[in-house]
Amino acid sequence: MDSNDQYELFRNLVRRVNIGDTLTRSASRMPEKIAVIDGDRRYSYRELNSEANQLAWSFSAYGLSRGDSVALMAGNCAEFLITYYACAKLGVICVPVNLGWKSREISYVLRHSQAKAVVVESHLVPLLLESLEESDKISLAVVTRGLVDQFEPGSDARTWVSLEDFSSLSASLEPEFFVDDRDPVSYLYTSGTTSAPKCVASSHLSVYLESMTVDVEMGLKASDKSVALMPLFHTAQLNGIVTPLLILGASIILLRGFNPDVLLDTIEKEGATHIFCLPMMYRVLLARDDIDKRDFSTLELATYAMAPMPDADLKRAIDVFGCGFALAFGQTEMAPVTTVFKPEFQLDYAGSVGQAAVNTQVEIMDDYGRILPWGMSGEIVYRSPHALEGYARNEEATREVFAFGWFHSGDIGHIDHDGFLWFEDRKKDVIKTGGENVASIEVEKAIYDTADGVQEVVVIGLPHSHWGEAITAIVTKRPGVDLTEDGLLAALKERLSGFKTPKAVIFLDEMPRTSTGKVQKHILREQLADYYGT
């Protein structure tokens, strides 16, 4: 390295914004404080940072460098965070894999992201092997301790190694590599209106500023103990909660999904101050016979996302949990938080998704790029440094989403005269079900491909007390065919991920249509709004 290159590196290390550096600084300030609790394992900030450093050096020794991609197949475990921060320190792009995907979907992501390596939990190795057939760029598989002790590596030419062996010889010193603020820290794949998901490239700068926004808006602090049960491979848990808390030096308690008994016991045992759940999860908790007997004295804030909570549920939740409730609203492309519905406004503006967060400007736009006055409905658009750098390897979609100098959410809503945003509908029929975004056209295509007897199908989301929106297929049959709901759903379960499979199939003789022949989905939603009894 010549003197000019060395100077640029030194200047970068001093001034840059890097998500990996946030862990370094928390470890420097409070090295022995507990950063992560994962079952019976407790990691201090010093230990978590040291393991991330070792993995970063090991990746570098293997030949990975700035701009390369590493796929991550893991549930909520310490190794997920170690990998995420290791990649950030090196300038490598982390590609978290949605564990609800089928092998076909994972294979697409591995190919599209051009991942050169994958970090995978031991119990997920069989799923990885099914997904690797067309992913010729991956030459390294690092296997972490998972839910099984042993794993059978692939019989191919790839390098298979345990995380312990891979990192054991590397130093725990801080990696010092040039990483630009606008370099992607992650590729997160999100459903659009086509079957191929889009790859959201979020920069170190966007995730850092969004994390600081959350800290300010939510009033989070270093003394917090937060239960993380939502998937880390989702931006809501990872960047909406975990990175903001680790910047502060708070403690994260990792759980592998929503188990009411485990969650309630954990709150009491660990003295949790913060939890993050979906509205349907709070409803499950409130329905328990023992809920009024549990100890929530340490809880200070309960966060929810996906959708507003019904008034009755919200009032009872505030009473039972005895803490403030806050809704965080946004989307993957915004890293993700754009508006926050704070505790002091919950009951007065029930149904809103809150006000624009600091660092974010929210407006309503018509189809011609004109900003609409408060009170009028249109597309929700944003300007914020939280925004994505673009959709990786999809220039057309990137240009489209930044039209008129605003980020286009694809959501419809309005801002009331007090500045509160009200979400109304999806502009492109993306269904939000159980915390997942599912494109209706993808499910429609699968139904057409599965059953010859389908004459026409439209897929919509209908209100559901558990899922928020239940994916529902509306079908007209070809004359004379024998097509049943059970048979179609059984076939779809073999083709689609569980969260993408419709909860019901409704057969109609004909679809409501416009004068031009287009099916009127909004009419179907209105007619079937009470189908699931909500």
VOLUMDO-625976 format. One record per residue (C-alpha): x, y, z; residue number from 0. Coordinates in Angstrom, 3 decimals. Layout:
REC        c1        c2        c3  num
REC         X         Y         Z  NUM
...
REM end
This chain:
REC        c1        c2        c3  num
REC     0.000     0.000     0.000    0
REC     1.504     3.314    -1.042    1
REC     1.341     6.444     1.104    2
REC    -1.718     7.894    -0.679    3
REC    -3.701     4.685    -0.292    4
REC    -2.693     4.483     3.353    5
REC    -3.794     8.078     3.908    6
REC    -7.192     7.393     2.315    7
REC    -7.632     4.290     4.492    8
REC    -6.706     6.173     7.665    9
REC    -9.049     9.035     6.736   10
REC   -11.839     6.526     6.040   11
REC   -11.366     4.749     9.378   12
REC   -11.638     8.019    11.289   13
REC   -14.633     9.567     9.506   14
REC   -16.763     6.814     8.053   15
REC   -20.192     5.515     8.984   16
REC   -19.993     1.714     9.267   17
REC   -22.473    -0.543    11.029   18
REC   -19.613    -2.751    12.187   19
REC   -18.014     0.219    13.935   20
REC   -21.132     0.711    16.062   21
REC   -20.472    -2.624    17.750   22
REC   -16.802    -1.727    18.150   23
REC   -17.688     1.521    19.919   24
REC   -20.204    -0.069    22.255   25
REC   -17.576    -2.673    23.157   26
REC   -15.093     0.115    23.819   27
REC   -17.503     1.997    26.096   28
REC   -18.913    -0.944    28.064   29
REC   -16.858    -4.075    27.311   30
REC   -18.241    -6.319    30.057   31
REC   -21.902    -5.400    29.722   32
REC   -24.140    -8.174    28.348   33
REC   -24.933    -7.504    24.701   34
REC   -26.753   -10.704    23.703   35
REC   -28.503   -13.472    25.607   36
REC   -29.031   -16.590    23.502   37
REC   -30.499   -19.368    25.628   38
REC   -27.848   -20.310    28.167   39
REC   -25.178   -18.308    26.332   40
REC   -24.422   -14.728    27.326   41
REC   -22.130   -12.525    25.261   42
REC   -20.576    -9.372    26.617   43
REC   -19.964    -6.557    24.154   44
REC   -16.273    -7.419    24.240   45
REC   -16.972   -11.068    23.408   46
REC   -19.501   -10.344    20.664   47
REC   -17.199    -7.814    19.031   48
REC   -14.196   -10.132    19.328   49
REC   -16.039   -12.987    17.592   50
REC   -17.221   -10.665    14.838   51
REC   -13.636    -9.496    14.328   52
REC   -12.345   -13.064    14.129   53
REC   -14.931   -14.000    11.515   54
REC   -14.172   -10.866     9.485   55
REC   -10.465   -11.720     9.425   56
REC   -11.280   -15.319     8.455   57
REC   -13.456   -14.148     5.573   58
REC   -10.618   -11.889     4.461   59
REC    -8.070   -14.698     4.652   60
REC   -10.350   -16.846     2.512   61
REC   -10.347   -14.113    -0.137   62
REC   -13.585   -12.233     0.467   63
REC   -13.369    -8.468     0.207   64
REC   -15.362    -5.254    -0.142   65
REC   -18.396    -5.695    -2.395   66
REC   -18.550    -9.502    -2.184   67
REC   -21.720   -11.127    -0.840   68
REC   -22.199   -13.678     1.945   69
REC   -25.568   -15.408     2.378   70
REC   -26.779   -16.009     5.937   71
REC   -29.173   -18.846     6.749   72
REC   -29.855   -18.680    10.467   73
REC   -32.624   -18.142    12.944   74
REC   -32.414   -15.858    15.956   75
REC   -29.030   -16.760    17.373   76
REC   -25.818   -15.009    18.380   77
REC   -24.106   -16.290    15.241   78
REC   -26.536   -14.341    13.086   79
REC   -25.393   -11.082    14.661   80
REC   -21.735   -12.115    14.678   81
REC   -21.947   -12.753    10.930   82
REC   -23.867    -9.548    10.200   83
REC   -21.334    -7.370    12.008   84
REC   -18.347    -9.303    10.655   85
REC   -19.511    -8.665     7.100   86
REC   -20.027    -4.976     7.850   87
REC   -16.515    -4.542     9.250   88
REC   -15.033    -6.093     6.106   89
REC   -17.264    -4.270     3.627   90
REC   -18.862    -7.553     2.562   91
REC   -22.603    -7.498     1.847   92
REC   -24.687    -9.683     4.152   93
REC   -27.618   -11.488     2.491   94
REC   -30.037   -12.779     5.156   95
REC   -32.206   -15.599     3.827   96
REC   -35.877   -15.818     4.753   97
REC   -36.245   -19.216     6.415   98
REC   -39.860   -19.432     5.283   99
REC   -38.746   -19.777     1.674  100
REC   -38.697   -22.992    -0.311  101
REC   -35.429   -24.204    -1.825  102
REC   -36.437   -22.805    -5.227  103
REC   -36.761   -19.309    -3.754  104
REC   -33.513   -19.598    -1.802  105
REC   -31.727   -20.771    -4.925  106
REC   -32.898   -17.647    -6.753  107
REC   -31.569   -15.387    -3.985  108
REC   -28.215   -17.172    -3.855  109
REC   -27.810   -16.747    -7.597  110
REC   -29.116   -13.192    -7.839  111
REC   -27.054   -11.905    -4.911  112
REC   -23.936   -13.543    -6.408  113
REC   -23.035   -14.850    -2.950  114
REC   -19.565   -16.364    -2.760  115
REC   -20.047   -17.928     0.674  116
REC   -22.837   -18.901     3.026  117
REC   -23.051   -19.097     6.808  118
REC   -25.669   -21.663     7.799  119
REC   -26.969   -23.216    11.014  120
REC   -26.428   -26.961    11.273  121
REC   -30.100   -27.943    11.118  122
REC   -30.540   -25.898     7.929  123
REC   -27.803   -27.696     5.977  124
REC   -30.291   -30.035     4.216  125
REC   -32.310   -27.028     3.016  126
REC   -29.125   -25.345     1.841  127
REC   -28.055   -28.445    -0.084  128
REC   -31.401   -28.458    -1.924  129
REC   -30.849   -24.802    -2.824  130
REC   -27.234   -25.005    -4.005  131
REC   -27.739   -26.900    -7.246  132
REC   -27.700   -23.796    -9.449  133
REC   -25.493   -21.576    -7.250  134
REC   -22.082   -22.124    -8.758  135
REC   -20.507   -18.982    -7.268  136
REC   -20.678   -20.260    -3.669  137
REC   -17.407   -21.961    -2.817  138
REC   -17.523   -21.807     0.996  139
REC   -20.114   -23.017     3.523  140
REC   -19.492   -22.128     7.161  141
REC   -21.709   -24.165     9.491  142
REC   -22.639   -22.769    12.888  143
REC   -23.966   -24.508    15.949  144
REC   -27.681   -24.905    15.359  145
REC   -30.479   -27.112    16.642  146
REC   -28.623   -30.343    15.772  147
REC   -25.114   -31.345    16.822  148
REC   -24.060   -33.055    13.601  149
REC   -24.453   -32.183     9.943  150
REC   -23.720   -33.973     6.694  151
REC   -21.727   -31.685     4.367  152
REC   -22.272   -31.655     0.662  153
REC   -20.297   -34.060    -1.502  154
REC   -19.338   -31.316    -3.954  155
REC   -16.093   -29.403    -4.331  156
REC   -17.161   -26.602    -1.993  157
REC   -15.321   -26.028     1.260  158
REC   -17.431   -27.075     4.261  159
REC   -16.163   -26.002     7.675  160
REC   -17.550   -25.331    11.132  161
REC   -17.602   -21.751    12.362  162
REC   -15.401   -22.696    15.314  163
REC   -12.692   -24.150    13.060  164
REC   -13.024   -21.376    10.492  165
REC   -12.508   -18.555    13.004  166
REC   -10.270   -20.240    15.564  167
REC    -6.937   -19.120    14.095  168
REC    -7.930   -15.540    13.347  169
REC    -7.037   -12.525    15.450  170
REC    -9.629   -10.607    17.447  171
REC    -8.036    -7.272    16.579  172
REC   -10.184    -4.716    14.789  173
REC   -10.223    -5.226    11.004  174
REC    -9.146    -2.085     9.174  175
REC   -10.489    -2.105     5.636  176
REC   -11.749     0.737     3.463  177
REC   -15.557     0.770     3.430  178
REC   -17.558     3.677     2.024  179
REC   -20.619     5.048     3.845  180
REC   -22.780     4.350     0.800  181
REC   -21.573     0.767     0.320  182
REC   -24.389    -1.752     0.852  183
REC   -24.374    -3.364     4.279  184
REC   -27.071    -5.854     3.265  185
REC   -29.193    -7.218     0.471  186
REC   -32.725    -7.856     1.689  187
REC   -35.208    -9.463    -0.677  188
REC   -38.770    -8.216    -0.664  189
REC   -41.836    -9.343    -2.578  190
REC   -43.045    -7.013    -5.278  191
REC   -45.882    -7.492    -7.716  192
REC   -44.020   -10.102    -9.735  193
REC   -42.838   -13.561    -8.776  194
REC   -39.178   -12.532    -8.712  195
REC   -38.422   -10.653    -5.465  196
REC   -36.522    -7.372    -5.565  197
REC   -33.143    -7.031    -3.878  198
REC   -33.037    -3.988    -1.588  199
REC   -29.512    -2.623    -1.213  200
REC   -29.318    -0.608     2.012  201
REC   -26.139     1.301     2.821  202
REC   -24.230     1.597     6.073  203
REC   -25.281     5.243     6.209  204
REC   -28.991     4.552     5.728  205
REC   -29.125     1.815     8.382  206
REC   -27.086     3.921    10.822  207
REC   -29.292     6.993    10.455  208
REC   -32.459     4.903    10.640  209
REC   -31.144     3.303    13.834  210
REC   -30.513     6.706    15.367  211
REC   -34.005     7.784    14.285  212
REC   -35.507     4.809    16.136  213
REC   -33.446     5.575    19.246  214
REC   -34.711     9.148    19.284  215
REC   -38.356     8.423    18.436  216
REC   -38.760     5.402    20.712  217
REC   -36.732     6.809    23.599  218
REC   -34.561     3.686    23.751  219
REC   -31.615     3.660    26.146  220
REC   -28.541     1.672    27.176  221
REC   -30.297     0.176    30.200  222
REC   -32.940    -1.506    28.020  223
REC   -33.331    -5.268    27.821  224
REC   -35.244    -6.122    24.658  225
REC   -36.774    -9.476    23.753  226
REC   -36.119   -10.221    20.061  227
REC   -38.526   -12.910    18.875  228
REC   -39.318   -11.614    15.383  229
REC   -36.968   -13.014    12.715  230
REC   -33.598   -11.308    12.451  231
REC   -33.684   -11.933     8.698  232
REC   -36.440    -9.284     8.567  233
REC   -35.425    -5.649     8.608  234
REC   -38.114    -4.863    11.216  235
REC   -36.319    -6.840    13.925  236
REC   -32.771    -6.409    12.654  237
REC   -32.630    -2.728    11.740  238
REC   -35.838    -1.542    13.364  239
REC   -34.908    -2.804    16.840  240
REC   -31.567    -4.630    17.215  241
REC   -29.079    -2.292    15.532  242
REC   -30.569     0.763    17.303  243
REC   -30.237    -0.982    20.673  244
REC   -26.701    -2.281    20.083  245
REC   -25.597     1.231    19.104  246
REC   -26.719     2.370    22.549  247
REC   -25.199    -0.544    24.436  248
REC   -28.479    -2.200    25.439  249
REC   -29.059    -5.951    25.871  250
REC   -30.809    -8.215    23.344  251
REC   -32.575   -11.403    24.487  252
REC   -32.928   -13.726    21.491  253
REC   -35.883   -16.082    21.132  254
REC   -36.548   -18.414    18.213  255
REC   -40.020   -17.204    17.312  256
REC   -43.253   -16.563    19.159  257
REC   -43.951   -19.002    21.970  258
REC   -46.275   -17.358    24.511  259
REC   -45.038   -19.398    27.480  260
REC   -41.382   -18.770    26.664  261
REC   -41.967   -15.079    26.015  262
REC   -43.828   -14.475    29.272  263
REC   -41.295   -16.470    31.294  264
REC   -38.437   -14.559    29.656  265
REC   -39.942   -11.160    30.449  266
REC   -40.190   -12.137    34.113  267
REC   -36.853   -13.968    34.387  268
REC   -34.711   -11.398    32.575  269
REC   -36.579    -8.273    33.670  270
REC   -37.205    -7.219    30.082  271
REC   -37.988    -3.545    29.503  272
REC   -38.997    -3.815    25.833  273
REC   -40.790    -6.282    23.573  274
REC   -41.633    -6.210    19.870  275
REC   -44.541    -8.295    18.549  276
REC   -47.180    -8.244    15.838  277
REC   -50.746    -7.266    16.775  278
REC   -51.913   -10.862    16.368  279
REC   -49.306   -11.958    18.938  280
REC   -50.555    -9.473    21.513  281
REC   -54.082   -10.821    20.908  282
REC   -52.865   -14.347    21.638  283
REC   -51.239   -13.176    24.863  284
REC   -54.308   -11.239    25.974  285
REC   -56.503   -14.307    25.470  286
REC   -54.533   -16.364    28.013  287
REC   -56.234   -17.236    31.296  288
REC   -53.097   -16.415    33.293  289
REC   -52.222   -13.100    31.640  290
REC   -53.443   -10.981    34.575  291
REC   -51.257   -12.990    36.953  292
REC   -47.967   -12.387    35.124  293
REC   -45.380    -9.863    36.252  294
REC   -44.799    -7.047    33.748  295
REC   -43.438    -4.551    36.245  296
REC   -40.157    -4.086    34.349  297
REC   -41.763    -3.459    30.946  298
REC   -41.503     0.142    29.762  299
REC   -42.371    -0.099    26.057  300
REC   -44.162    -2.566    23.800  301
REC   -43.645    -2.034    20.077  302
REC   -45.822    -3.431    17.317  303
REC   -45.751    -3.322    13.517  304
REC   -47.526    -4.487    10.343  305
REC   -50.857    -2.812    11.149  306
REC   -52.688    -0.737    13.743  307
REC   -54.243    -2.626    16.648  308
REC   -58.021    -2.685    17.129  309
REC   -59.162    -0.193    19.778  310
REC   -60.393    -2.824    22.216  311
REC   -57.184    -4.861    21.980  312
REC   -55.028    -1.774    22.375  313
REC   -56.867    -0.523    25.470  314
REC   -56.718    -3.930    27.130  315
REC   -53.048    -4.382    26.215  316
REC   -52.105    -1.044    27.757  317
REC   -54.002    -2.003    30.897  318
REC   -52.575    -5.529    31.165  319
REC   -48.953    -4.826    30.283  320
REC   -48.888    -1.504    32.122  321
REC   -46.524     0.175    29.672  322
REC   -46.601     2.423    26.651  323
REC   -47.361     0.998    23.207  324
REC   -45.789     2.311    19.987  325
REC   -46.339     1.398    16.340  326
REC   -43.369     1.511    13.951  327
REC   -44.435     1.817    10.303  328
REC   -42.338     1.620     7.155  329
REC   -40.913    -0.869     4.688  330
REC   -37.726    -2.704     3.827  331
REC   -36.633    -0.045     1.335  332
REC   -36.616     2.571     4.128  333
REC   -34.490     0.446     6.499  334
REC   -37.439     0.300     7.604  335
REC   -38.957     2.954     9.904  336
REC   -40.629     6.037     8.406  337
REC   -43.381     6.935    10.873  338
REC   -43.841     6.267    14.580  339
REC   -47.153     6.165    16.432  340
REC   -46.058     7.140    19.923  341
REC   -47.626     5.965    23.188  342
REC   -49.122     9.343    24.075  343
REC   -51.238     9.366    20.892  344
REC   -52.385     5.731    20.763  345
REC   -55.905     6.167    22.104  346
REC   -56.645     9.583    20.599  347
REC   -55.685     8.636    17.029  348
REC   -56.396     4.891    17.062  349
REC   -55.969     3.402    13.605  350
REC   -53.272     5.820    12.485  351
REC   -49.698     4.737    11.723  352
REC   -48.261     7.820    13.395  353
REC   -46.307    10.876    12.391  354
REC   -43.186    11.266    10.261  355
REC   -40.066    10.233    12.156  356
REC   -37.077    12.525    12.432  357
REC   -34.870    12.292     9.333  358
REC   -37.975    11.450     7.278  359
REC   -40.340    13.571     5.180  360
REC   -43.693    11.987     4.359  361
REC   -46.036    13.302     1.695  362
REC   -49.009    12.134    -0.372  363
REC   -48.625    12.225    -4.179  364
REC   -50.970    11.810    -7.092  365
REC   -50.158     9.843   -10.243  366
REC   -48.667    12.924   -11.896  367
REC   -46.034    13.709    -9.276  368
REC   -48.014    16.437    -7.529  369
REC   -47.897    16.642    -3.727  370
REC   -51.454    16.594    -2.385  371
REC   -52.755    18.647     0.538  372
REC   -53.438    17.054     3.903  373
REC   -56.716    15.186     3.932  374
REC   -56.500    13.903     0.350  375
REC   -55.672    10.285    -0.485  376
REC   -52.845     9.236    -2.779  377
REC   -49.590     7.339    -2.799  378
REC   -47.411     7.638     0.300  379
REC   -43.962     8.947    -0.719  380
REC   -40.810     9.630     1.281  381
REC   -37.584    11.584     1.301  382
REC   -35.053    10.376     3.840  383
REC   -31.423     9.255     4.159  384
REC   -32.947     5.965     5.352  385
REC   -33.832     5.131     1.748  386
REC   -32.267     2.280    -0.173  387
REC   -29.390     2.830    -2.570  388
REC   -31.429     0.994    -5.176  389
REC   -32.613    -2.449    -6.211  390
REC   -29.510    -4.475    -6.975  391
REC   -29.226    -5.452   -10.628  392
REC   -32.596    -3.876   -11.432  393
REC   -32.074    -0.378   -12.815  394
REC   -35.587    -0.141   -14.235  395
REC   -37.240    -0.769   -10.861  396
REC   -34.827     1.647    -9.176  397
REC   -35.643     4.449   -11.614  398
REC   -39.348     3.789   -11.169  399
REC   -39.281     3.897    -7.371  400
REC   -37.415     7.253    -7.337  401
REC   -39.750     8.952    -9.845  402
REC   -40.339    12.686    -9.348  403
REC   -37.536    12.821    -6.775  404
REC   -39.389    10.858    -4.101  405
REC   -39.341     7.264    -2.914  406
REC   -42.645     5.650    -3.892  407
REC   -43.964     3.294    -1.225  408
REC   -46.656     1.655    -3.334  409
REC   -49.067     2.279    -0.440  410
REC   -52.146     4.467    -0.457  411
REC   -52.998     6.767     2.432  412
REC   -53.639    10.286     3.611  413
REC   -52.274    12.693     6.211  414
REC   -54.845    14.272     8.507  415
REC   -54.816    17.900     9.624  416
REC   -52.831    17.024    12.762  417
REC   -50.051    15.479    10.687  418
REC   -50.917    11.823    11.342  419
REC   -50.549     9.324     8.502  420
REC   -53.408     6.939     7.794  421
REC   -52.661     3.841     5.727  422
REC   -55.576     2.865     3.466  423
REC   -54.619     0.204     0.948  424
REC   -51.896    -1.371    -1.175  425
REC   -51.398     0.258    -4.504  426
REC   -50.196    -2.944    -6.144  427
REC   -52.070    -5.540    -4.114  428
REC   -49.186    -6.707    -1.977  429
REC   -50.708    -8.627     0.920  430
REC   -49.249    -8.233     4.425  431
REC   -49.904   -11.476     6.247  432
REC   -48.338   -12.516     9.532  433
REC   -45.496   -10.034     9.117  434
REC   -44.669   -11.174     5.582  435
REC   -45.265    -9.307     2.320  436
REC   -46.742   -11.535    -0.379  437
REC   -47.411   -10.499    -3.973  438
REC   -50.874   -11.547    -5.081  439
REC   -49.722   -12.108    -8.656  440
REC   -47.167   -14.693    -7.488  441
REC   -49.854   -16.747    -5.758  442
REC   -52.181   -16.341    -8.743  443
REC   -49.477   -17.665   -11.057  444
REC   -48.907   -20.683    -8.820  445
REC   -52.625   -21.497    -8.851  446
REC   -52.796   -21.295   -12.622  447
REC   -49.715   -23.518   -12.866  448
REC   -51.124   -26.030   -10.379  449
REC   -54.724   -26.569   -11.487  450
REC   -55.902   -26.873   -15.072  451
REC   -59.482   -26.563   -13.902  452
REC   -59.094   -22.916   -12.879  453
REC   -60.704   -20.570   -15.359  454
REC   -59.794   -17.399   -13.548  455
REC   -58.298   -16.533   -10.187  456
REC   -57.630   -13.377    -8.237  457
REC   -55.874   -13.342    -4.877  458
REC   -56.695   -10.774    -2.235  459
REC   -56.025   -10.156     1.436  460
REC   -59.024   -10.262     3.766  461
REC   -59.135    -9.083     7.400  462
REC   -58.147   -11.817     9.836  463
REC   -57.823   -11.661    13.623  464
REC   -54.630   -13.748    13.649  465
REC   -52.840   -13.006    10.374  466
REC   -53.774    -9.368     9.920  467
REC   -54.626   -10.226     6.350  468
REC   -55.398   -13.754     5.194  469
REC   -54.391   -14.666     1.659  470
REC   -57.601   -15.696    -0.068  471
REC   -58.014   -17.102    -3.572  472
REC   -61.180   -16.249    -5.500  473
REC   -61.660   -18.809    -8.259  474
REC   -64.003   -19.447   -11.144  475
REC   -63.886   -23.004   -12.484  476
REC   -63.839   -24.277   -16.017  477
REC   -67.161   -25.900   -16.955  478
REC   -67.464   -29.536   -15.993  479
REC   -64.283   -29.814   -13.908  480
REC   -64.076   -31.365   -10.442  481
REC   -62.080   -28.828    -8.418  482
REC   -62.271   -28.660    -4.626  483
REC   -60.841   -26.283    -2.040  484
REC   -59.010   -29.056    -0.163  485
REC   -57.474   -30.451    -3.336  486
REC   -56.246   -27.081    -4.567  487
REC   -54.801   -26.079    -1.201  488
REC   -53.010   -29.413    -0.849  489
REC   -51.396   -28.947    -4.259  490
REC   -50.381   -25.367    -3.468  491
REC   -48.700   -26.391    -0.208  492
REC   -46.262   -28.418    -2.291  493
REC   -45.462   -25.428    -4.456  494
REC   -45.555   -22.360    -2.209  495
REC   -44.001   -21.425     1.106  496
REC   -46.420   -21.812     4.001  497
REC   -46.972   -18.103     4.464  498
REC   -47.768   -17.688     0.749  499
REC   -50.366   -20.471     0.612  500
REC   -53.979   -19.190     0.685  501
REC   -55.941   -19.715     3.878  502
REC   -59.085   -20.346     1.844  503
REC   -60.378   -20.784    -1.699  504
REC   -63.729   -19.224    -2.541  505
REC   -65.513   -20.353    -5.706  506
REC   -67.663   -17.846    -7.591  507
REC   -69.724   -18.143   -10.745  508
REC   -68.412   -14.826   -12.034  509
REC   -66.137   -11.942   -11.014  510
REC   -67.218    -8.323   -10.554  511
REC   -65.748    -6.296   -13.415  512
REC   -65.307    -2.776   -14.700  513
REC   -66.735    -1.737   -18.048  514
REC   -63.421    -2.623   -19.626  515
REC   -63.476    -6.157   -18.204  516
REC   -60.988    -5.675   -15.358  517
REC   -61.773    -7.612   -12.181  518
REC   -62.704    -5.217    -9.356  519
REC   -60.653    -6.465    -6.424  520
REC   -61.911    -3.719    -4.148  521
REC   -65.484    -4.966    -4.643  522
REC   -64.416    -8.481    -3.664  523
REC   -62.702    -7.118    -0.552  524
REC   -65.850    -5.247     0.438  525
REC   -68.166    -8.204    -0.217  526
REC   -65.958   -10.683     1.655  527
REC   -64.647    -8.426     4.435  528
REC   -66.355   -10.515     7.152  529
REC   -65.437   -13.906     5.657  530
REC   -63.088   -14.780     8.547  531
REC   -65.410   -13.329    11.157  532
REC   -63.387   -10.224    11.986  533
REM end
